[in-house]
Amino acid sequence: MKRTKCLTRPVETIKWLDQPQVESLFRVAKARPLRERLLVTLLYRYGMRVSEALALRTEDVNLRRGEITVCGLKGGSTTTYGIGRDILPLLRKYRATGPFLFASREGERLSRTRAYQLVVGMMKEAGIPAGYGPHSLRHSLAVHMLDTGELRLEQVRDALRHASIRSTEVYAQLSAGARAEYARVMDGSSKIVKVGR
C-alpha cells in the first residue's frame, strides 16, 4: 500500500499555552504596571498580533460603548469587538500617555522589541518554558475558544481576523475540547448510524 503525506501545516510549529499557563501569566501580569498587564490581556483576549496591539490608538477604545476596534494588519480588515466585563475596569483605570494605547515613556508608540521583551519576561517569571512569545497568546486563544465546545471555527476565524477559514482549521487539530464536543454531538445524533449491540 502506498502512503502519501498530508499537506497540512505541522501542528508542532504552533506554540500555545494551556489554561493554567495563561492563568499563571495573568497572575504575574497583575503585579506589573497596568500598561504591561493590559498588553498581555489584549494580546490573549482579542488574539492580537503584537503589531496590531501596538497600532491601537486611544480612540480605538470606546469605553462608553464598551467596544475596541482592531485593525488586522494581514488583509487590513477592521473589526470591532465588545470589551469583556473583566477588561473594562482595567481600561477605565488606564491612562495612555499619547495617541497610541501602548506608548513608551516618551509618548511614542511602544516598539515591537520592547513589547516582546515585556511579554517574554512575564512568561519567564510565570514559569513558561523558553520558546514561547507574544504570538503564543494568539494561538492559545484559538485553542481555548475551541476547547469551550461551544464556539465554532467560523467564530475563531472572526476573532483572529483570518481572511480564510483554512488558516483557522489547524487549531481544530490542537483542541481536545473541540474533538470531544463533536464526538458527543455524534453520539447523541440520530443522523449518525450507530453500531448495533
C-alpha positions in Angstrom: 0.0 0.0 0.0 1.4 3.4 -1.0 1.2 6.2 1.7 1.1 9.9 0.9 1.8 12.8 3.3 -0.9 15.2 4.2 -0.2 18.7 3.1 -1.3 20.4 6.3 0.6 22.8 8.5 2.6 20.9 11.1 0.9 21.1 14.4 4.2 21.1 16.3 5.1 24.5 14.8 2.2 26.1 16.7 3.2 27.0 20.3 0.3 27.6 22.5 -0.3 27.7 26.3 -2.8 25.7 28.2 -5.3 27.5 30.5 -3.2 27.0 33.7 -0.2 28.6 32.0 -2.2 31.6 30.9 -3.6 31.9 34.4 -0.1 31.9 35.8 0.9 34.6 33.3 -2.1 36.7 34.3 -1.1 36.4 38.0 2.4 37.7 37.1 1.0 40.5 35.0 -1.3 41.6 37.8 1.8 42.7 39.8 3.2 44.7 36.8 2.4 48.2 35.7 -1.1 48.5 34.2 0.3 49.0 30.7 2.0 45.7 30.7 -1.0 43.9 32.2 -3.2 45.3 29.5 -0.8 44.4 26.8 -0.8 40.7 27.8 -4.6 40.8 28.4 -5.4 42.3 25.0 -2.9 40.0 23.1 -4.7 37.0 24.5 -8.4 38.0 24.7 -8.5 39.5 21.2 -6.0 37.2 19.6 -3.9 40.2 18.5 -0.6 40.1 16.8 1.9 42.3 18.5 1.8 44.8 15.7 -2.0 45.0 15.9 -1.8 45.7 19.7 0.9 48.4 19.2 -1.1 50.0 16.4 -4.1 50.6 18.7 -4.8 54.2 19.1 -6.6 55.7 22.2 -9.7 56.4 20.0 -9.9 52.6 19.1 -11.2 52.0 22.6 -14.7 53.3 23.2 -15.4 52.9 26.9 -18.8 54.5 26.7 -20.0 51.8 24.2 -17.7 49.1 25.6 -16.0 48.4 22.3 -12.5 48.0 21.0 -11.6 48.3 17.3 -8.7 46.2 16.0 -7.2 46.8 12.6 -6.0 43.5 11.2 -2.6 44.0 9.7 -2.9 41.0 7.4 -5.7 41.7 5.0 -6.4 45.1 6.5 -9.8 44.2 7.9 -11.1 46.4 10.8 -13.2 44.6 13.4 -15.0 46.0 16.4 -15.4 43.7 19.4 -17.2 44.1 22.7 -14.9 44.7 25.7 -15.0 41.8 28.2 -16.5 42.7 31.6 -13.3 41.7 33.3 -11.2 44.0 31.0 -13.4 47.1 31.1 -12.3 48.2 34.6 -8.6 47.9 33.6 -9.2 50.1 30.5 -11.1 52.6 32.6 -8.2 52.9 35.0 -5.5 53.1 32.4 -4.2 56.5 31.2 -2.5 56.4 27.8 0.4 58.9 27.5 -0.1 59.7 23.9 -2.1 58.9 20.8 -1.2 55.2 21.0 -2.7 53.0 23.6 0.7 51.4 24.3 3.3 54.1 24.4 6.8 54.5 25.7 7.8 56.9 28.5 8.5 59.4 25.7 4.9 59.1 24.4 6.0 57.3 21.2 4.4 54.1 20.2 5.9 51.2 22.1 8.4 49.3 20.0 7.9 45.6 18.9 11.2 44.7 20.6 10.2 46.3 23.9 6.7 44.7 23.8 8.3 41.3 23.1 10.8 41.7 26.0 7.9 42.6 28.4 5.8 39.7 27.4 8.6 37.1 27.4 9.9 38.5 30.7 6.4 37.9 32.3 6.2 34.4 30.7 9.6 33.5 32.2 8.5 34.7 35.6 5.3 32.6 35.2 7.4 29.5 34.7 6.6 29.2 31.0 9.4 27.5 29.1 11.6 29.3 26.7 10.5 29.4 23.1 7.1 31.0 23.8 6.3 34.6 23.0 3.5 37.1 22.4 2.2 35.2 19.3 1.7 32.1 21.5 -1.1 34.0 23.2 -2.9 34.4 19.9 -2.6 30.6 19.3 -3.7 30.0 22.9 -6.9 32.0 22.4 -7.8 30.0 19.3 -7.4 26.6 21.0 -9.2 27.8 24.2 -12.1 29.0 22.2 -12.5 25.6 20.6 -11.9 23.9 24.0 -15.2 25.5 25.2 -17.0 23.2 22.9 -19.5 26.0 22.2 -17.6 28.0 19.6 -17.1 27.1 16.0 -14.2 27.5 13.6 -16.0 30.4 12.0 -16.1 32.3 15.3 -12.4 31.6 15.9 -11.7 32.9 12.4 -13.5 36.1 13.2 -11.7 36.5 16.5 -8.3 36.1 14.8 -9.3 38.2 11.8 -8.2 35.4 9.4 -9.1 36.1 5.7 -9.6 32.4 5.1 -11.0 29.6 7.2 -8.1 27.4 6.0 -5.8 29.5 8.3 -8.0 28.6 11.3 -8.5 24.9 10.6 -5.2 23.9 12.2 -6.5 24.9 15.6 -9.1 22.2 15.5 -6.3 19.6 15.5 -5.0 21.1 18.7 -8.2 21.3 20.7 -9.1 18.2 22.7 -12.3 20.0 23.7 -13.4 20.5 20.1 -12.8 16.9 19.3 -14.6 15.7 22.5 -17.5 18.0 21.6 -18.0 16.7 18.1 -17.7 13.1 19.4 -20.5 14.0 22.0 -22.7 15.5 19.2 -22.2 12.5 17.0 -23.0 10.1 19.9 -26.3 12.0 20.5 -27.3 12.5 16.9 -29.9 10.2 15.2 -28.2 11.3 11.9 -25.1 9.2 12.7 -25.6 5.5 12.1 -24.7 3.6 15.3 -23.1 0.2 15.6 -25.6 -2.4 16.8 -25.1 -4.1 20.2 
